[in-house]
Amino acid sequence: MQGHHRDSQSRRLRCYAPAVARPRDILSELHVGDLTTFLAVRRSGSVSGAARELGVTPSQVSKAISRLETTLRVRLFSRGARGVALSDQARLVLPQIEAAVASLQLLERRDTPSITELTVAAPSYLISSFLPAVASCQSQLNVRGIELAPSLVRAYAPENFFEMAILARSADRMPVTWVSVRVGELRSGLFGSPELARRLGPFPTSVDKLRSVPFVTPIYHAEGRYLAVDDDCPLTLAERKAGHAAQTIGIALELAAQTDQLVFGPVVAARRLVALGALVEIHVRGWSVSEPLYISCNADRMMAKLQTAVVRAMREASAAALS
């Protein structure tokens, strides 16, 4: 009886003893698809953008992010007026998630070369002049060129529409996550048709000869009006004779090539028409105008290795454009 009592007591103690907590097995709870969804939201800056990229519904994206936050016990995004942004905790785990997904993708496609996509925004003449150099700076790189005026480049930079911008004169007023690097100089000059150049020659010509010749004036549209833009020409807008008007340097150069009017602008923008013999650079006594050339990169979305390769390619292209 006494032994039976001890056995019963032992069984009761075992029943009421607290269970030993097993360590969490995060890997068994983790969904690889949730990781790729997280990276898609980070790239696009919004749930809807990630849904379009992945071909799923926004609800599916939200559920994947919620599931991943529960698994990792980390809040990944904070919502703002312009979409979603990485939380401080997410920035700490981001390198590990990127590395994990990259390793899994290599296992899945180890026989397929890795392809990187880069979206570049810049004014039209800078895109046409320098995007080929960017495209050739790294193997397996696909580039997407977007033409934007400098003011729009700065306005849209926080929206994650592009990872890199090419800017002349100044790279200020970019978001704090963007890194700007000076990659060269852009020289500006005066251009006209060969016939007009002959009339103004011999070179270098004097400023006085230019005062009677119409200039193609750069303009922009605001509040229902067309306003003239300072193009940094040593002969100011007030001192020159107004002629045609154009919103881009490309249109202005085409006008100058086919009319008896002058245009002042970046030499690199006029290279094609000069090579065709449609325009001639008119050298003016005492004129020497240049401005710095920058690239600006979103450091959160553009790998450092690619940034280095782009800087090198842009410096080489800029030096070639000056020669």
KEMARFI-642607 format. One record per residue (C-alpha): x, y, z. Coordinates in steps of 0.02 Angstrom, whole numbers, plus 50000, padded with zeros to 5 digits. Each point is the difference from the previous one (the first is absolute). Last residue first. Example, Ala and Ser with C-alpha at 12.3 -4.5 7.8 and 13.67 -1.06 7.14 Angstrom:
% KEMARFI-642607
<pt><xx>50684</xx><yy>49947</yy><zz>50357</zz></pt>
<pt><xx>49931</xx><yy>49828</yy><zz>50033</zz></pt>
% end
This chain:
% KEMARFI-642607
<pt><xx>51911</xx><yy>53305</yy><zz>46221</zz></pt>
<pt><xx>49866</xx><yy>50056</yy><zz>50123</zz></pt>
<pt><xx>49880</xx><yy>49859</yy><zz>49955</zz></pt>
<pt><xx>50139</xx><yy>49872</yy><zz>50025</zz></pt>
<pt><xx>50031</xx><yy>50064</yy><zz>50177</zz></pt>
<pt><xx>49815</xx><yy>49985</yy><zz>50038</zz></pt>
<pt><xx>49992</xx><yy>49823</yy><zz>49932</zz></pt>
<pt><xx>50150</xx><yy>49946</yy><zz>50105</zz></pt>
<pt><xx>49929</xx><yy>50081</yy><zz>50157</zz></pt>
<pt><xx>49830</xx><yy>49921</yy><zz>49966</zz></pt>
<pt><xx>50074</xx><yy>49827</yy><zz>49982</zz></pt>
<pt><xx>50098</xx><yy>50012</yy><zz>50163</zz></pt>
<pt><xx>49851</xx><yy>50069</yy><zz>50096</zz></pt>
<pt><xx>49888</xx><yy>49863</yy><zz>49928</zz></pt>
<pt><xx>50120</xx><yy>49861</yy><zz>50054</zz></pt>
<pt><xx>50012</xx><yy>50069</yy><zz>50177</zz></pt>
<pt><xx>49811</xx><yy>50016</yy><zz>50015</zz></pt>
<pt><xx>49981</xx><yy>49821</yy><zz>49937</zz></pt>
<pt><xx>50116</xx><yy>49934</yy><zz>50137</zz></pt>
<pt><xx>49908</xx><yy>50105</yy><zz>50131</zz></pt>
<pt><xx>49833</xx><yy>49919</yy><zz>49956</zz></pt>
<pt><xx>49859</xx><yy>50119</yy><zz>49956</zz></pt>
<pt><xx>49839</xx><yy>49999</yy><zz>50102</zz></pt>
<pt><xx>50042</xx><yy>50074</yy><zz>50170</zz></pt>
<pt><xx>50142</xx><yy>50106</yy><zz>49931</zz></pt>
<pt><xx>49882</xx><yy>50088</yy><zz>49878</zz></pt>
<pt><xx>50128</xx><yy>50067</yy><zz>49878</zz></pt>
<pt><xx>50040</xx><yy>50177</yy><zz>49940</zz></pt>
<pt><xx>50114</xx><yy>50027</yy><zz>49851</zz></pt>
<pt><xx>50078</xx><yy>50169</yy><zz>49977</zz></pt>
<pt><xx>50069</xx><yy>50111</yy><zz>49860</zz></pt>
<pt><xx>50080</xx><yy>50167</yy><zz>50044</zz></pt>
<pt><xx>49975</xx><yy>50153</yy><zz>49890</zz></pt>
<pt><xx>50099</xx><yy>50080</yy><zz>49859</zz></pt>
<pt><xx>50009</xx><yy>50168</yy><zz>49913</zz></pt>
<pt><xx>50149</xx><yy>50078</yy><zz>49911</zz></pt>
<pt><xx>49962</xx><yy>50155</yy><zz>49897</zz></pt>
<pt><xx>50135</xx><yy>50133</yy><zz>49978</zz></pt>
<pt><xx>49989</xx><yy>50010</yy><zz>49809</zz></pt>
<pt><xx>49857</xx><yy>49895</yy><zz>49935</zz></pt>
<pt><xx>50021</xx><yy>49830</yy><zz>49919</zz></pt>
<pt><xx>49854</xx><yy>49951</yy><zz>49889</zz></pt>
<pt><xx>49971</xx><yy>49813</yy><zz>50009</zz></pt>
<pt><xx>49932</xx><yy>49944</yy><zz>49832</zz></pt>
<pt><xx>49834</xx><yy>49915</yy><zz>49969</zz></pt>
<pt><xx>49925</xx><yy>49891</yy><zz>49863</zz></pt>
<pt><xx>50168</xx><yy>49922</yy><zz>49956</zz></pt>
<pt><xx>49942</xx><yy>49827</yy><zz>50053</zz></pt>
<pt><xx>50134</xx><yy>49994</yy><zz>50137</zz></pt>
<pt><xx>49941</xx><yy>50170</yy><zz>50062</zz></pt>
<pt><xx>49820</xx><yy>49937</yy><zz>50005</zz></pt>
<pt><xx>50053</xx><yy>49847</yy><zz>50102</zz></pt>
<pt><xx>50115</xx><yy>50096</yy><zz>50117</zz></pt>
<pt><xx>49873</xx><yy>50137</yy><zz>50045</zz></pt>
<pt><xx>49947</xx><yy>49932</yy><zz>50170</zz></pt>
<pt><xx>50180</xx><yy>49967</yy><zz>50050</zz></pt>
<pt><xx>50043</xx><yy>50183</yy><zz>49967</zz></pt>
<pt><xx>49876</xx><yy>50056</yy><zz>50130</zz></pt>
<pt><xx>49898</xx><yy>50154</yy><zz>49948</zz></pt>
<pt><xx>49990</xx><yy>50167</yy><zz>49912</zz></pt>
<pt><xx>49891</xx><yy>50010</yy><zz>49845</zz></pt>
<pt><xx>50016</xx><yy>50114</yy><zz>49849</zz></pt>
<pt><xx>49875</xx><yy>50038</yy><zz>49863</zz></pt>
<pt><xx>50005</xx><yy>49999</yy><zz>49811</zz></pt>
<pt><xx>49886</xx><yy>49848</yy><zz>49991</zz></pt>
<pt><xx>50018</xx><yy>49814</yy><zz>49969</zz></pt>
<pt><xx>50139</xx><yy>49953</yy><zz>50121</zz></pt>
<pt><xx>49941</xx><yy>50128</yy><zz>50128</zz></pt>
<pt><xx>49828</xx><yy>49920</yy><zz>50007</zz></pt>
<pt><xx>50075</xx><yy>49826</yy><zz>50024</zz></pt>
<pt><xx>50111</xx><yy>50069</yy><zz>50138</zz></pt>
<pt><xx>49852</xx><yy>50078</yy><zz>50091</zz></pt>
<pt><xx>49900</xx><yy>49838</yy><zz>49989</zz></pt>
<pt><xx>50143</xx><yy>49902</yy><zz>50081</zz></pt>
<pt><xx>50030</xx><yy>50136</yy><zz>50130</zz></pt>
<pt><xx>49823</xx><yy>49977</yy><zz>50064</zz></pt>
<pt><xx>49853</xx><yy>50119</yy><zz>50025</zz></pt>
<pt><xx>50027</xx><yy>50099</yy><zz>49841</zz></pt>
<pt><xx>49981</xx><yy>50182</yy><zz>49944</zz></pt>
<pt><xx>50036</xx><yy>50082</yy><zz>49832</zz></pt>
<pt><xx>50083</xx><yy>50171</yy><zz>49991</zz></pt>
<pt><xx>50044</xx><yy>50125</yy><zz>50135</zz></pt>
<pt><xx>50142</xx><yy>50123</yy><zz>49967</zz></pt>
<pt><xx>50129</xx><yy>49996</yy><zz>50138</zz></pt>
<pt><xx>50043</xx><yy>50119</yy><zz>50141</zz></pt>
<pt><xx>49849</xx><yy>49968</yy><zz>50112</zz></pt>
<pt><xx>50022</xx><yy>49811</yy><zz>49988</zz></pt>
<pt><xx>50180</xx><yy>50017</yy><zz>50055</zz></pt>
<pt><xx>50152</xx><yy>49984</yy><zz>49886</zz></pt>
<pt><xx>50116</xx><yy>49895</yy><zz>50108</zz></pt>
<pt><xx>49877</xx><yy>49855</yy><zz>49972</zz></pt>
<pt><xx>49950</xx><yy>49919</yy><zz>50164</zz></pt>
<pt><xx>49838</xx><yy>49931</yy><zz>49924</zz></pt>
<pt><xx>49883</xx><yy>50115</yy><zz>50098</zz></pt>
<pt><xx>49823</xx><yy>49940</yy><zz>49966</zz></pt>
<pt><xx>49862</xx><yy>50099</yy><zz>49912</zz></pt>
<pt><xx>49821</xx><yy>49976</yy><zz>50062</zz></pt>
<pt><xx>49852</xx><yy>49927</yy><zz>49907</zz></pt>
<pt><xx>49838</xx><yy>50035</yy><zz>50092</zz></pt>
<pt><xx>49849</xx><yy>49897</yy><zz>50055</zz></pt>
<pt><xx>50057</xx><yy>49982</yy><zz>50180</zz></pt>
<pt><xx>50174</xx><yy>49942</yy><zz>49950</zz></pt>
<pt><xx>50074</xx><yy>49946</yy><zz>49833</zz></pt>
<pt><xx>50188</xx><yy>50000</yy><zz>49971</zz></pt>
<pt><xx>50109</xx><yy>50093</yy><zz>49876</zz></pt>
<pt><xx>50171</xx><yy>49996</yy><zz>49917</zz></pt>
<pt><xx>50022</xx><yy>50140</yy><zz>49871</zz></pt>
<pt><xx>50062</xx><yy>49966</yy><zz>49823</zz></pt>
<pt><xx>50111</xx><yy>50152</yy><zz>49970</zz></pt>
<pt><xx>49974</xx><yy>50132</yy><zz>49865</zz></pt>
<pt><xx>50156</xx><yy>50082</yy><zz>49923</zz></pt>
<pt><xx>50025</xx><yy>50188</yy><zz>50021</zz></pt>
<pt><xx>50093</xx><yy>49987</yy><zz>50166</zz></pt>
<pt><xx>50116</xx><yy>49861</yy><zz>49942</zz></pt>
<pt><xx>50122</xx><yy>50109</yy><zz>49901</zz></pt>
<pt><xx>50032</xx><yy>50106</yy><zz>50157</zz></pt>
<pt><xx>50057</xx><yy>49846</yy><zz>50096</zz></pt>
<pt><xx>50150</xx><yy>49981</yy><zz>49885</zz></pt>
<pt><xx>50042</xx><yy>49846</yy><zz>49897</zz></pt>
<pt><xx>50138</xx><yy>49879</yy><zz>50040</zz></pt>
<pt><xx>49991</xx><yy>49952</yy><zz>49863</zz></pt>
<pt><xx>49988</xx><yy>50080</yy><zz>49828</zz></pt>
<pt><xx>49855</xx><yy>50001</yy><zz>49991</zz></pt>
<pt><xx>49820</xx><yy>50059</yy><zz>50031</zz></pt>
<pt><xx>49941</xx><yy>49979</yy><zz>49821</zz></pt>
<pt><xx>50087</xx><yy>49832</yy><zz>49984</zz></pt>
<pt><xx>49919</xx><yy>49941</yy><zz>50162</zz></pt>
<pt><xx>49828</xx><yy>50048</yy><zz>49933</zz></pt>
<pt><xx>50029</xx><yy>49893</yy><zz>49846</zz></pt>
<pt><xx>50067</xx><yy>49854</yy><zz>50103</zz></pt>
<pt><xx>49842</xx><yy>50006</yy><zz>50110</zz></pt>
<pt><xx>50019</xx><yy>50064</yy><zz>50178</zz></pt>
<pt><xx>50071</xx><yy>49948</yy><zz>50168</zz></pt>
<pt><xx>50069</xx><yy>50090</yy><zz>50153</zz></pt>
<pt><xx>50087</xx><yy>49898</yy><zz>50134</zz></pt>
<pt><xx>49981</xx><yy>49909</yy><zz>50165</zz></pt>
<pt><xx>50128</xx><yy>49885</yy><zz>50081</zz></pt>
<pt><xx>49937</xx><yy>49865</yy><zz>50117</zz></pt>
<pt><xx>50122</xx><yy>49946</yy><zz>50135</zz></pt>
<pt><xx>50033</xx><yy>49837</yy><zz>50090</zz></pt>
<pt><xx>49939</xx><yy>49864</yy><zz>50117</zz></pt>
<pt><xx>49946</xx><yy>50095</yy><zz>50156</zz></pt>
<pt><xx>49921</xx><yy>49875</yy><zz>50118</zz></pt>
<pt><xx>49830</xx><yy>50010</yy><zz>50086</zz></pt>
<pt><xx>49936</xx><yy>49875</yy><zz>50129</zz></pt>
<pt><xx>49812</xx><yy>49984</yy><zz>50028</zz></pt>
<pt><xx>49926</xx><yy>49946</yy><zz>50167</zz></pt>
<pt><xx>49988</xx><yy>50182</yy><zz>50057</zz></pt>
<pt><xx>49883</xx><yy>50042</yy><zz>49856</zz></pt>
<pt><xx>50067</xx><yy>50113</yy><zz>49858</zz></pt>
<pt><xx>49994</xx><yy>50189</yy><zz>50025</zz></pt>
<pt><xx>50176</xx><yy>50022</yy><zz>49931</zz></pt>
<pt><xx>50071</xx><yy>49917</yy><zz>49846</zz></pt>
<pt><xx>50053</xx><yy>50159</yy><zz>49911</zz></pt>
<pt><xx>50064</xx><yy>50061</yy><zz>49830</zz></pt>
<pt><xx>49950</xx><yy>49847</yy><zz>49900</zz></pt>
<pt><xx>49904</xx><yy>49848</yy><zz>50061</zz></pt>
<pt><xx>49997</xx><yy>49815</yy><zz>49962</zz></pt>
<pt><xx>49881</xx><yy>49903</yy><zz>50111</zz></pt>
<pt><xx>50003</xx><yy>49823</yy><zz>50071</zz></pt>
<pt><xx>49881</xx><yy>49876</yy><zz>50081</zz></pt>
<pt><xx>49836</xx><yy>50048</yy><zz>49914</zz></pt>
<pt><xx>49814</xx><yy>50014</yy><zz>50039</zz></pt>
<pt><xx>50040</xx><yy>49982</yy><zz>50186</zz></pt>
<pt><xx>49882</xx><yy>50144</yy><zz>50050</zz></pt>
<pt><xx>50134</xx><yy>50098</yy><zz>50095</zz></pt>
<pt><xx>50088</xx><yy>50045</yy><zz>49834</zz></pt>
<pt><xx>49839</xx><yy>50064</yy><zz>49919</zz></pt>
<pt><xx>50017</xx><yy>50185</yy><zz>50044</zz></pt>
<pt><xx>50189</xx><yy>50007</yy><zz>49975</zz></pt>
<pt><xx>49988</xx><yy>49921</yy><zz>49827</zz></pt>
<pt><xx>49850</xx><yy>50111</yy><zz>49964</zz></pt>
<pt><xx>50103</xx><yy>50158</yy><zz>50030</zz></pt>
<pt><xx>50141</xx><yy>49932</yy><zz>49892</zz></pt>
<pt><xx>49881</xx><yy>49967</yy><zz>49853</zz></pt>
<pt><xx>49961</xx><yy>49817</yy><zz>49975</zz></pt>
<pt><xx>50036</xx><yy>49875</yy><zz>49861</zz></pt>
<pt><xx>49998</xx><yy>49821</yy><zz>50066</zz></pt>
<pt><xx>50128</xx><yy>49871</yy><zz>49944</zz></pt>
<pt><xx>49986</xx><yy>49817</yy><zz>50051</zz></pt>
<pt><xx>50163</xx><yy>49904</yy><zz>50012</zz></pt>
<pt><xx>50032</xx><yy>49812</yy><zz>49991</zz></pt>
<pt><xx>50165</xx><yy>49943</yy><zz>50076</zz></pt>
<pt><xx>50065</xx><yy>49825</yy><zz>49962</zz></pt>
<pt><xx>50180</xx><yy>50062</yy><zz>49986</zz></pt>
<pt><xx>50042</xx><yy>50164</yy><zz>50084</zz></pt>
<pt><xx>50047</xx><yy>50174</yy><zz>49936</zz></pt>
<pt><xx>49919</xx><yy>49976</yy><zz>49829</zz></pt>
<pt><xx>49828</xx><yy>50064</yy><zz>50047</zz></pt>
<pt><xx>50072</xx><yy>50149</yy><zz>50093</zz></pt>
<pt><xx>50101</xx><yy>50052</yy><zz>49847</zz></pt>
<pt><xx>49847</xx><yy>49980</yy><zz>49889</zz></pt>
<pt><xx>49901</xx><yy>50110</yy><zz>50122</zz></pt>
<pt><xx>50123</xx><yy>50144</yy><zz>49982</zz></pt>
<pt><xx>49955</xx><yy>50106</yy><zz>49849</zz></pt>
<pt><xx>49819</xx><yy>49952</yy><zz>49971</zz></pt>
<pt><xx>49957</xx><yy>50012</yy><zz>50185</zz></pt>
<pt><xx>50097</xx><yy>50164</yy><zz>50019</zz></pt>
<pt><xx>49911</xx><yy>50080</yy><zz>49852</zz></pt>
<pt><xx>49828</xx><yy>49947</yy><zz>50061</zz></pt>
<pt><xx>50017</xx><yy>50062</yy><zz>50179</zz></pt>
<pt><xx>50036</xx><yy>49858</yy><zz>50122</zz></pt>
<pt><xx>49925</xx><yy>49844</yy><zz>50079</zz></pt>
<pt><xx>50085</xx><yy>49830</yy><zz>50006</zz></pt>
<pt><xx>49914</xx><yy>49834</yy><zz>50039</zz></pt>
<pt><xx>50120</xx><yy>49857</yy><zz>50033</zz></pt>
<pt><xx>49963</xx><yy>49815</yy><zz>49977</zz></pt>
<pt><xx>50126</xx><yy>49866</yy><zz>50047</zz></pt>
<pt><xx>50009</xx><yy>49832</yy><zz>49912</zz></pt>
<pt><xx>50084</xx><yy>49847</yy><zz>50078</zz></pt>
<pt><xx>50057</xx><yy>49873</yy><zz>49871</zz></pt>
<pt><xx>49896</xx><yy>49838</yy><zz>49997</zz></pt>
<pt><xx>50081</xx><yy>49832</yy><zz>50042</zz></pt>
<pt><xx>49985</xx><yy>50026</yy><zz>50188</zz></pt>
<pt><xx>49817</xx><yy>50045</yy><zz>49983</zz></pt>
<pt><xx>49913</xx><yy>49922</yy><zz>50150</zz></pt>
<pt><xx>50156</xx><yy>49985</yy><zz>50107</zz></pt>
<pt><xx>50052</xx><yy>50177</yy><zz>49953</zz></pt>
<pt><xx>49824</xx><yy>50061</yy><zz>50042</zz></pt>
<pt><xx>50014</xx><yy>49919</yy><zz>50172</zz></pt>
<pt><xx>50165</xx><yy>50088</yy><zz>50032</zz></pt>
<pt><xx>49928</xx><yy>50168</yy><zz>49945</zz></pt>
<pt><xx>49849</xx><yy>49975</yy><zz>50113</zz></pt>
<pt><xx>50111</xx><yy>49964</yy><zz>50150</zz></pt>
<pt><xx>50119</xx><yy>50146</yy><zz>49964</zz></pt>
<pt><xx>49856</xx><yy>50122</yy><zz>49980</zz></pt>
<pt><xx>49920</xx><yy>49938</yy><zz>50162</zz></pt>
<pt><xx>50165</xx><yy>50014</yy><zz>50095</zz></pt>
<pt><xx>50034</xx><yy>50175</yy><zz>49933</zz></pt>
<pt><xx>49821</xx><yy>50056</yy><zz>50044</zz></pt>
<pt><xx>50004</xx><yy>49942</yy><zz>50182</zz></pt>
<pt><xx>50067</xx><yy>50163</yy><zz>50073</zz></pt>
<pt><xx>49904</xx><yy>50111</yy><zz>49879</zz></pt>
<pt><xx>49841</xx><yy>49910</yy><zz>50053</zz></pt>
<pt><xx>50025</xx><yy>50049</yy><zz>50181</zz></pt>
<pt><xx>50018</xx><yy>50185</yy><zz>49952</zz></pt>
<pt><xx>49837</xx><yy>49986</yy><zz>49901</zz></pt>
<pt><xx>50004</xx><yy>49999</yy><zz>49811</zz></pt>
<pt><xx>49883</xx><yy>50123</yy><zz>49915</zz></pt>
<pt><xx>49824</xx><yy>49985</yy><zz>49932</zz></pt>
<pt><xx>49904</xx><yy>50113</yy><zz>49883</zz></pt>
<pt><xx>50017</xx><yy>50187</yy><zz>49971</zz></pt>
<pt><xx>49889</xx><yy>50061</yy><zz>50143</zz></pt>
<pt><xx>50080</xx><yy>49879</yy><zz>50120</zz></pt>
<pt><xx>49987</xx><yy>49818</yy><zz>50055</zz></pt>
<pt><xx>50134</xx><yy>49918</yy><zz>50106</zz></pt>
<pt><xx>50074</xx><yy>49836</yy><zz>49945</zz></pt>
<pt><xx>50084</xx><yy>49845</yy><zz>50070</zz></pt>
<pt><xx>49939</xx><yy>49984</yy><zz>50179</zz></pt>
<pt><xx>50101</xx><yy>49855</yy><zz>50069</zz></pt>
<pt><xx>49945</xx><yy>49840</yy><zz>50086</zz></pt>
<pt><xx>50085</xx><yy>49903</yy><zz>49859</zz></pt>
<pt><xx>49853</xx><yy>49881</yy><zz>49976</zz></pt>
<pt><xx>49866</xx><yy>50128</yy><zz>50040</zz></pt>
<pt><xx>50080</xx><yy>50131</yy><zz>49887</zz></pt>
<pt><xx>50012</xx><yy>49869</yy><zz>49861</zz></pt>
<pt><xx>49815</xx><yy>49958</yy><zz>50016</zz></pt>
<pt><xx>49952</xx><yy>50184</yy><zz>49996</zz></pt>
<pt><xx>50108</xx><yy>50027</yy><zz>49846</zz></pt>
<pt><xx>49922</xx><yy>49850</yy><zz>49912</zz></pt>
<pt><xx>49824</xx><yy>50055</yy><zz>50048</zz></pt>
<pt><xx>50030</xx><yy>50175</yy><zz>49932</zz></pt>
<pt><xx>50067</xx><yy>49930</yy><zz>49835</zz></pt>
<pt><xx>49850</xx><yy>49884</yy><zz>49982</zz></pt>
<pt><xx>49882</xx><yy>50145</yy><zz>50032</zz></pt>
<pt><xx>50090</xx><yy>50106</yy><zz>49869</zz></pt>
<pt><xx>49954</xx><yy>49864</yy><zz>49872</zz></pt>
<pt><xx>50131</xx><yy>49899</yy><zz>49906</zz></pt>
<pt><xx>50103</xx><yy>50023</yy><zz>49841</zz></pt>
<pt><xx>50165</xx><yy>50021</yy><zz>50092</zz></pt>
<pt><xx>50042</xx><yy>50172</yy><zz>49930</zz></pt>
<pt><xx>49820</xx><yy>50060</yy><zz>50006</zz></pt>
<pt><xx>49982</xx><yy>49941</yy><zz>50182</zz></pt>
<pt><xx>50164</xx><yy>50084</yy><zz>50045</zz></pt>
<pt><xx>49936</xx><yy>50165</yy><zz>49931</zz></pt>
<pt><xx>49836</xx><yy>49981</yy><zz>50095</zz></pt>
<pt><xx>50092</xx><yy>49968</yy><zz>50164</zz></pt>
<pt><xx>50110</xx><yy>50153</yy><zz>49976</zz></pt>
<pt><xx>50182</xx><yy>50055</yy><zz>49992</zz></pt>
<pt><xx>50033</xx><yy>49901</yy><zz>49841</zz></pt>
<pt><xx>50166</xx><yy>49925</yy><zz>50051</zz></pt>
<pt><xx>49955</xx><yy>49977</yy><zz>50185</zz></pt>
<pt><xx>49833</xx><yy>49923</yy><zz>49957</zz></pt>
<pt><xx>50089</xx><yy>49879</yy><zz>49882</zz></pt>
<pt><xx>50127</xx><yy>49955</yy><zz>50135</zz></pt>
<pt><xx>49861</xx><yy>49956</yy><zz>50122</zz></pt>
<pt><xx>49912</xx><yy>49896</yy><zz>49866</zz></pt>
<pt><xx>50162</xx><yy>49905</yy><zz>49969</zz></pt>
<pt><xx>50012</xx><yy>49961</yy><zz>50186</zz></pt>
<pt><xx>49817</xx><yy>49949</yy><zz>50012</zz></pt>
<pt><xx>50024</xx><yy>49882</yy><zz>49853</zz></pt>
<pt><xx>50138</xx><yy>49912</yy><zz>50096</zz></pt>
<pt><xx>49875</xx><yy>49958</yy><zz>50136</zz></pt>
<pt><xx>50071</xx><yy>49986</yy><zz>50176</zz></pt>
<pt><xx>49916</xx><yy>49898</yy><zz>50137</zz></pt>
<pt><xx>50117</xx><yy>49848</yy><zz>49988</zz></pt>
<pt><xx>50149</xx><yy>50116</yy><zz>49988</zz></pt>
<pt><xx>49947</xx><yy>50094</yy><zz>50157</zz></pt>
<pt><xx>50012</xx><yy>49844</yy><zz>50109</zz></pt>
<pt><xx>49953</xx><yy>50073</yy><zz>50168</zz></pt>
<pt><xx>50085</xx><yy>49918</yy><zz>50150</zz></pt>
<pt><xx>49894</xx><yy>49873</yy><zz>50094</zz></pt>
<pt><xx>49926</xx><yy>50056</yy><zz>50166</zz></pt>
<pt><xx>50013</xx><yy>49866</yy><zz>50136</zz></pt>
<pt><xx>49826</xx><yy>49953</yy><zz>50059</zz></pt>
<pt><xx>49957</xx><yy>50046</yy><zz>50179</zz></pt>
<pt><xx>49979</xx><yy>49851</yy><zz>50119</zz></pt>
<pt><xx>49816</xx><yy>49969</yy><zz>50042</zz></pt>
<pt><xx>49983</xx><yy>49833</yy><zz>49914</zz></pt>
<pt><xx>50172</xx><yy>49941</yy><zz>50056</zz></pt>
<pt><xx>49959</xx><yy>50041</yy><zz>50180</zz></pt>
<pt><xx>49835</xx><yy>49903</yy><zz>49987</zz></pt>
<pt><xx>50091</xx><yy>49848</yy><zz>49929</zz></pt>
<pt><xx>50127</xx><yy>50004</yy><zz>50143</zz></pt>
<pt><xx>49860</xx><yy>50009</yy><zz>50129</zz></pt>
<pt><xx>49915</xx><yy>49850</yy><zz>49923</zz></pt>
<pt><xx>50164</xx><yy>49902</yy><zz>50000</zz></pt>
<pt><xx>50034</xx><yy>50047</yy><zz>50183</zz></pt>
<pt><xx>49825</xx><yy>49944</yy><zz>50053</zz></pt>
<pt><xx>50022</xx><yy>49832</yy><zz>49911</zz></pt>
<pt><xx>50163</xx><yy>49974</yy><zz>50093</zz></pt>
<pt><xx>49913</xx><yy>50034</yy><zz>50166</zz></pt>
<pt><xx>49861</xx><yy>49882</yy><zz>49955</zz></pt>
% end
